[in-house]
Amino acid sequence: MVGGRELGKWMYEQISAYEAAMSSERKKRLLPEMP
């Protein structure tokens, strides 16, 4: 069993990566004419 601190760190990294991917996808959709 992983410690709570390790689990929290892992979840934080997963959420950060997910939010970064979502924000870049949103920018691509909002600014399709931008390179």
Secondary structure, 3 states (H helix, E strand, C coil): CCCHHHHHHHHHHHHHHHHHHHHHHHHHHHCCCCC
